[in-house]
Amino acid sequence: MDDPTPFFEGPFDSDEAADAIAELEEGDDIATAMIAVLDEFVRDSEDYAEEGQVEAALAIACLIAARISGIAPDEAAHHWLDRNPFTVSDDLRRLAAVAFNVATRADDNYLREVRAADWPVFLEHLEPYRKALFGEPQEPAAPFVVDFSRPGKHWLQVFWSTTDQSLPHDSAYADVAGHLVQAVNEAPEWLAWWRQAGLQELLVFGELVPGVYSERISRGRTTAEVWIGFGHSPEVSRDSAIQQVADDVRTALSAAGRYLGLAPVPSLPALD
């Protein structure tokens, strides 16, 4: 996965954009929810494109553009579209194009004011979305080529959390998990398994909180993401942590493999 541009945020990276996109997923009719947000934004922004509204509307317009073209410079768009199918009608496309123009206008625009320093770069980043909304021809994205030769770059990244915070590094669970994930990354049979996906990285976000098991998986252009609520806490002894972590890692990798159509997972490396 390409390293992000320093200090640069795309259209999906602000809190306002993330909140608006998350709300779309809560409803049964995504296209209708999009129309409601964009229509309100266009009506309210005749004089000024307000903070919050402009970020939300631009993100939604870019998702619509990415659905039309399949071209998006933001990996987040590919993941969201993979999880959320919807159809772009002519009316939705036209409304998104109007909202995009309002959200990127040079005057009377909060977003333009706060991004003055990088505005030309931001507009260039948005160009594939604009072209899709306005039906302009554009070159398809170059085929993605996986590269596992870069030193220090692992195909498996796992991020553990409890309620509203990262898992403490000094816990028995975190210690065992760190060693097991490193061992999986270094195992040739696991890399061979992952190569079947044709993706660069598998990102696993594991929440360790008592409750009901849940999972959400999506495939992007370069990465796959697995979000799992394991339904238990990380409070285990050192002896039991090895088995618990192994069960959780196997669960996450098996879920990813099923979603991506990969072969059954290999055996996990043994830990002392």
Buried (B, 14 or more C-beta within 10 A) or exposed (E): BEEEEEEEBBBBBBEBBBEBBEEBEEEEEBBEBBBEBBBBBBEBBEEEBBEBBBBBBBBBBBBBBBBBBEBBBBBBBBBBBBEBEBEBEEEBBEBBBBBBBBBBBEEBBBBBEEBEEBBEEBBEBBEBBBBBBEEEEEEEEEEEEBEEEEEEEBBBBBEBBBEEEEBEEEBBBBBBBBBBBEBBBEBEEBBEBBEEBEBBBBBBBBBBBEEEEEBBBBBBBBBBBBBBBBEBEBEBEEEEBBEBBBEBBBBBBBBBBEBBEBEEBBEBBEEE
